[in-house]
Amino acid sequence: MGGSADRSAASIPAQCALQPPAAGTGPRRPAKNRAMCALRYAPPFAFLALLPLGAWLGGAWVLAPVFATPLFLTTLDAALGDAPEGAHGASAIAHRAAPWAYIPLQLAAIAWAAVLAARPTTSLPETIGLVLAAGFTAGIFGFVAAHEMIHSPRRAERALGLALLAGVFYMHFRIAHVHGHHRRAATREDPATARLGESLYAFLPRSIGGQFAEAWRFEAERLRRAGRRVLGPRNRMLVYLGLEALMALALGLASLRALAVVIGSAIVAIALLEAFNYIAHYGLVRRAGPGGPREAMRPQHSWNSARRMNNWSLLNMGRHSDHHRRSTQPYQALEPLPGGAELPTGYAGAILMALVPPLWRRVMDPRVAAVMAPEPARDDVAAAA
């Protein structure tokens, strides 16, 4: 794009990009820019703020996050364009503060929505709106922040990520994602990888059920190798299920309407998380040679997006190939990799397309063919698409 909006957006990466290293030193960035550069990742807080704002305004405004989030993400993705710049620094506390702060706020928002819905003066339409709004923000921004935390080498950050997962009754996701998906992504053995031609609606139950079973199998095998009982206190799946059951029981005793709101928002959130999973590796396959091992995970086995708004709002989720290459790297250290499969839109636009399977396949299947074609044939397939 050549407009003023694009030039303005381009100035931010110029200020925040890592500086060329001096002789004998590593990459560096002026310290005065660190906090300002971290502010680019503030959009989730603005979208979350729409939840209490909409409830305060009342009526249909309670659905503000549901309509504003896809509208602004897709519109600003198109307006701000791509940002192919590299990492913004790997250890700045200002960057870590985004997921640290967002997760408690998201959990507080879910709890507040449940308390508000439990009031006898809250109408059924307003309750449904609260369910959708809380689930929408948790499923998009909450899960993104939790995903960042569960990959952390720091125990406290992993616990923070699990706290968010507990709030949507999906704690086993940590086991399935870290120990399953990151080993088998882009294979038929991975329930969280969408197959070519598979619709979002067929993928959702297969992925949700498959990841639960995968997490249980992994945990059972881990305990057997350690010589411990599978049905014992060391089984994290049992611990997670117990914690989730206790939370549901406590909510139910306090208010059945509050419990219904939390469960409803969890369903919405999980569906959105799995929609992200559907997009992330759709149709991409790591091939196995004749009688040989499967090829290693490469940049073309994940769908990426260089859209500025996508990555500012989703903690660089668009740099998915680099995340699979370096899963414990903090989000601000991820970089676009050459050869990565590229979505035609940001993730928000891709999910909207996936809601209409014929449109999704028409747009994406030719791109899958171009990415998966043998190296010499890729240019020809891409041109035909």
N, C-alpha and C positions, 0 to 999 in steps of 0.2 A: 504494500500500500504506500501511496505517496503523500497522503494527507497530513494535516497538522497533528491529528490524534496519534498517527503512527510515529511521527517524528518525536512527539512528546514522550510516548511510551519507550521509544528507543533510547532516550536520554537516560532512563533509569538503569537499564543494563550497563550502559557505558560507565555510569558512576559506581556500579556495584560489582562489576566483573573483577575477578582476581587480577592484580597487577602483574606485569611480567617480572619474574624473579630477578633480583640482582645476583651477581656472580656468587656462587656458593651458598645461596639461600633458597628457600622454598617459596611458593606463591604467597603473596601478601596483598592486603587490601588496607587502605587507610582506616585507622581505628575510628575516626570521626564518622565514617560512612556506615559502620556496622549496624547501628540501631535503625538508621533510616532505611537501609537495604532490607532489614528484617520486616519492615512495615509492609512490604509488598505482599506478605503472607497474612495480612489482616482481614481479607474479605470474609472468611468464615465467621468472624465475630459480628460483622455487619449483618450477615444473613441470619445468624442466630438471634440477634437483637430484634428481628422482625417478629419473632414468636410472642414475646411479652407485649410488644407494641401493637400487634394485631389483636391480641386478647383485650388490651386496654381500650382499643377503638371499638371492639365488639362486632357482632354480626359476621358478615363475610370476610371482614379484615383478618379474622383468625387464620384464614388460609393464605395470608400474605407470603410466608416462606415457600409454600407449595408452588405458587405461580411465579413469584419473583425470582426464585433461584434458577430454574431453567431458562427463564426469559433473559435475565442479566448475564448468566454464564454464556449462553449462545450468542447473544448480541455483542457482548464485549470481546468474546473470542474472535468474532468477525471484525470488529472495529479495531482492536489492538494488534491483531495479526500474530506472527510468529516471533519467538525470541530464541535464536539459536546460540545464545551466549553460554559460556561454561559455568562452572561452579561458583558459588558466592562465599566460600569459606566454610571449613568443615567443623569448627568447634565453637563458634560464637554463641554465647549464652542467649543473646537476643533472639537468635533463630530457634533455639530449643524452647524458649519461653512460649512460643505459639502453641505447640501441643500440650505443654505443661498447663497452660491456663485454659485452653479450650475444653479439655476433658472434664474438669470439675464444673465448668459452666454448663456444658451439655447435660451432665448428670443432674445438675440443679434445675435445668429447664424441664427435663422429663419429670422430675419430682414435683415441680411447681405446676406443670400441666395436670398431673394426677390429682394434686390437692385441689386445684381449681375445678376440675371435672367432678370431684366428689361433692361439691357444694350442691344443695338441692336447687339453687337458683340458676345453675348452668343448664342450658337446654341441650337436647340431644344433638341438634346440628352443630352447636358450639363444641360439644364433646368430641364429635367426629372430626371437626376441624382441628382441635387440639391434638388428637391422635395422629392425624396426617402431618401436621406441622412439626410435632416433636419427632415423629419417625423420619420425616424428610431430612431434618437437620442432622439427626443421629446417623442416618444411613449414608449420608454424603460426607459431611465434615467430621462427624464423630468417629466413624470407622476409619477415615483417613488418618486422623490423629492417633487412634488406637493402634493402627497398623504400624505407624512410625515407632510407637513405644514398644510393641511386642518384639520388634526386631532389635531393640537396643541391647548392648552388652551389659547395661546397668540394671541391677535387680529392681531398684526403685522405679525406674521407668517402665520395666516390664509389668510391674504390679499396677502402675497407673493405667497402662493399656488394658490389663485384665479387668480393672474396675469399670471401664467403659463397656467392655464385652459383657460383664455381669449385668449391667444396666439394661441390656437387650437380650439377656438369656442366651448368649452365644459364646461362652467362654472356651468351648472346645475348638473354636476357630484358631486359636493360637497354635494348638498342637497340629491340626490339619494343615494350616497354612505354612508354618515354619518347617515342619518335619516331613510334610507330604508334598504340598504344592511346589515348594522350592526345589525339591528333588525330581519331581516328575512332570513339571509344567511342559506343555506342548507335546504331551503323549496321551494315548487313549487310556492309560492307567490313572491319569489324574482326573478326578471328578470335577475339578474346578477349571478345566480347560474345555471350552466349547468346540464342538466338532463342526466341520464344514457342512453347511446345510441344516444344522440344528437350530431350531427357533429358540428365542429367549424363554418362551413358555415351557418348552420341553426341557430346557437346560436347568431351570430353577429347581424342580424337585430332584432331578438327578444329582445336581451339585450339592444341595443341602443335605440330602440323605447320604450321599456318598462321602462327604467330608466328615459327617458324624461317625460313620462306620470306619473310615480311615483313621480318625483320631483314636477310636477305641482299639483298633488293631495295633497301632503304633504303641500305645500305652501298655497293652497287654504284652507285646513282644519285649518292650523295654524292661518290664518287671520280671518276665521269665528269664531274660539274660542275667538280671541281677540276683536271681534266685529268690525272688519275693512272690508272695501271693498276688494274683491278679485282683481278686475281690478283697482288697485290703486297704488300709488307710494311706498307703503310698500311691494309690492309683489316682492320678490327677483328674481323670474323667469323673470318678465317683465324688471327689472333693468338689469339682465344679458343679456337678448336678445337685449335690447336697446344698451348696451355697445358693444356687438358683432356686431350689425348692423352698429353702428357708425364707428367701426374699419374697417369693410369691405368697407363702403362708402369712408372713407378716403384713403384706399389703392387703391380702384378702381379709384378715382379721380387722384391719383398720377400716377398709372400705372396698366393697366389691367393685364399685365404679372406678376407684383408683387403680385396682388391679387390672381391670379391663382396659384402661387407658394405657398402662405400661405394657401390657401384652400386645395391644393393638399397635402401639408405636414400635415395639420390637419387631413385629411382623413386617411393617412397612420398611423399617431400617434394614432388616436382613434381606428383603427383596431387592432393595437398592444396592446393597453390598454385592449381592450375587449378580446383579446387572453389570456392575463394574467388572466382576470376574468374567462374565460372558464376553465383554468387549475385549478384555486384556490379551487373550491368546486365540481369539476366534479363528478356527480353520488352520492354524499354524501347527506344523508337525515336525518333530525332530526325527529324522529318518535313521533307520538302522541298516547297515550294510549287510550283504549276504553272509550270514553266519558270524557277523561282527557285532561290536557294541553299538549302541545308539549314539548318534552324534551329540556332542556337548551343546549346552545351551548357548545360543549365539544371538546377536542383536536382532536378526530377522525373525526370532521366535516370540517376540512380544510386540504388541501394538503400542506405538508411542504418539505423543502429540507435542508439538513445539509451540502451541498457542499460549500466549502470555497469560491470559485470564485463567485458562485451564490450570496451569502450573502454579500460579499465585494462589488460587483458591484451593487446590488439592495437594499442596506440599510437594510439588514436582512429580506427581503421579505420572505425568506425561513422559517422564524419563524412565520408563518401565524397564527397558533393556538394561540400563545401567544398574537399576535396583536388583535385577536378577544376577547381574555380574558381581555386585558388591552389596549383599543384602543388609549388612549391618552399618553401612554408611549412612550418616544423617542426610535428610532430604536435601539440605542446601548444598551438599557436596556432590550430588548426582549431576551427570553431564549427558548431553545428547551424544549418542554413539553413531558413527558412520555405519550404514548398512542396516539400520533399524527399520522395521516395518512402521509406516507412518499412516495414522488415521487421516481421513479427509477433513475431519472436524476435531474439536475438543471432545472430551469424554461425555459432556452433557449432550452435545449434539448427536454423538454416536448412540447414546442410550435412547434418545427420542426416536432415532431411526430404527433401533432394534425393537421398539414397541410395535412396529409395522413390519413383520417378517418379509413380505415380498420386496418392500423398499430396501430393507437391510441387505438382503441377498443380492439384489440388483446392483447396489453400490459396492458391497464388500467382496462378493465372491470373485469378481475379476481381479481385485487387488490381492486376494489370497493367492490366486493363480500366478500373478506376477511375482509375488514374494517367494513362493514355493517352487517356481520354475528352476531347473538347473541353471547354474551361473551363466553360461554363454547365451541361454535363451531368454534371460530375464528382460532384456531391453525390447526384444520382439514381442513378448507377451504384454509388457507394460504398454507398448505402443498400440497393440490391438485392443487393450482395455479402454 
